[in-house]
Amino acid sequence: MAIQESGEDYLETILILRERNGVVRSIDIANELGYSKPSVSRAMSILKREGHIEIDESNHITLTQSGMAIADKIYERHNLLARFFEKLGVDKETALNDACRIEHVISPITFQKIKENFLSGDE
């Protein structure tokens, strides 16, 4: 089953928050994304049911192997696309916003070509 764009965003946010804070709770995700707690709770239920996250007895959220694979892919796309757009002369805020939208729809072939031809030299 393919994951929706919003699910990808949640998984990417969990990855970012885990790297920043060590532990992740629903309230952290709600605060980071500016979403309501009930919206985040519903999304976490779906992601848990689909096997992308686990929630322990302390309500700490961790990514499963499948969740980590999706989050890593989206996070890499986001970072590389934003850098690419900035390299083209786009201001940082616009580059980040555009990358956030495009990261979900760009084909693997196009992304790979951008990565190979424009960004591989400065990583």
C-alpha positions as CSV (number, residue, x, y, z in Angstrom):
1,M,0.0,0.0,0.0
2,A,1.4,3.4,-1.0
3,I,1.7,6.0,1.7
4,Q,0.1,9.3,1.3
5,E,2.0,12.6,1.1
6,S,0.8,13.6,4.6
7,G,2.1,10.3,6.0
8,E,5.5,10.9,4.4
9,D,5.6,14.3,6.0
10,Y,4.8,12.8,9.5
11,L,7.5,10.2,9.1
12,E,10.0,12.8,8.0
13,T,9.0,15.0,11.0
14,I,9.5,12.1,13.4
15,L,12.9,11.5,12.0
16,I,13.9,15.2,12.4
17,L,12.5,15.4,15.9
18,R,14.2,12.2,16.9
19,E,17.6,13.5,15.7
20,R,16.9,16.9,17.5
21,N,15.4,15.7,20.8
22,G,16.1,12.0,21.1
23,V,12.5,11.1,21.8
24,V,9.3,11.9,20.0
25,R,5.7,12.3,21.2
26,S,2.6,13.3,19.4
27,I,2.6,16.7,21.1
28,D,6.1,17.3,19.7
29,I,4.8,16.5,16.2
30,A,1.8,18.7,16.6
31,N,4.0,21.6,17.8
32,E,6.5,21.2,15.0
33,L,3.9,21.0,12.2
34,G,1.3,23.4,13.7
35,Y,-1.4,20.7,13.6
36,S,-4.0,19.9,16.2
37,K,-3.3,17.1,18.7
38,P,-6.4,15.1,17.5
39,S,-5.2,15.3,13.9
40,V,-1.7,14.0,14.9
41,S,-3.2,11.3,17.0
42,R,-5.3,10.1,14.1
43,A,-2.3,10.1,11.8
44,M,-0.2,8.2,14.3
45,S,-2.9,5.5,14.6
46,I,-2.9,5.1,10.8
47,L,0.9,5.0,10.6
48,K,1.0,2.4,13.5
49,R,-1.7,0.3,11.8
50,E,0.4,0.4,8.6
51,G,3.5,-0.7,10.5
52,H,5.5,2.5,10.0
53,I,5.8,3.5,13.6
54,E,5.6,2.0,17.1
55,I,4.3,3.7,20.2
56,D,5.5,2.5,23.6
57,E,3.8,2.7,27.0
58,S,5.3,6.1,27.6
59,N,3.8,7.3,24.3
60,H,7.2,7.7,22.7
61,I,7.0,7.2,18.9
62,T,9.7,5.3,17.0
63,L,10.1,4.5,13.4
64,T,10.0,0.9,12.2
65,Q,12.3,-0.3,9.5
66,S,9.7,0.6,6.8
67,G,9.0,4.0,8.5
68,M,12.7,4.8,8.6
69,A,13.2,3.9,4.9
70,I,10.4,6.2,3.9
71,A,11.5,9.0,6.2
72,D,15.1,8.8,5.0
73,K,14.1,8.9,1.4
74,I,11.9,12.0,1.9
75,Y,14.4,13.7,4.1
76,E,17.2,13.2,1.5
77,R,14.9,14.5,-1.3
78,H,14.0,17.5,0.8
79,N,17.6,18.4,1.6
80,L,19.0,17.9,-1.8
81,L,16.2,19.6,-3.6
82,A,16.4,22.7,-1.3
83,R,20.1,22.9,-1.9
84,F,19.6,22.5,-5.7
85,F,17.1,25.3,-5.7
86,E,19.3,27.6,-3.7
87,K,22.2,26.8,-6.1
88,L,19.9,28.1,-8.8
89,G,19.6,31.3,-7.0
90,V,16.2,30.7,-5.2
91,D,16.0,32.3,-1.7
92,K,16.3,29.8,1.2
93,E,12.6,30.1,2.4
94,T,11.2,29.5,-1.1
95,A,13.7,26.7,-1.8
96,L,12.6,24.9,1.4
97,N,8.9,25.4,0.7
98,D,9.3,24.2,-2.9
99,A,11.4,21.2,-1.9
100,C,8.7,20.2,0.6
101,R,6.1,20.1,-2.1
102,I,8.2,18.6,-4.8
103,E,9.8,15.9,-2.7
104,H,6.6,13.8,-2.8
105,V,6.0,13.9,-6.5
106,I,9.4,14.0,-8.3
107,S,10.1,10.8,-10.1
108,P,13.0,8.6,-8.9
109,I,14.7,9.0,-12.2
110,T,14.6,12.8,-12.2
111,F,15.7,13.0,-8.6
112,Q,18.6,10.7,-9.3
113,K,19.7,12.8,-12.3
114,I,19.6,16.0,-10.1
115,K,21.6,14.3,-7.4
116,E,24.2,12.9,-9.9
117,N,24.6,16.0,-12.0
118,F,24.3,19.0,-9.7
119,L,24.7,18.0,-6.1
120,S,27.1,15.0,-5.8
121,G,30.2,17.2,-5.9
122,D,29.4,19.2,-2.8
123,E,28.3,16.6,-0.3
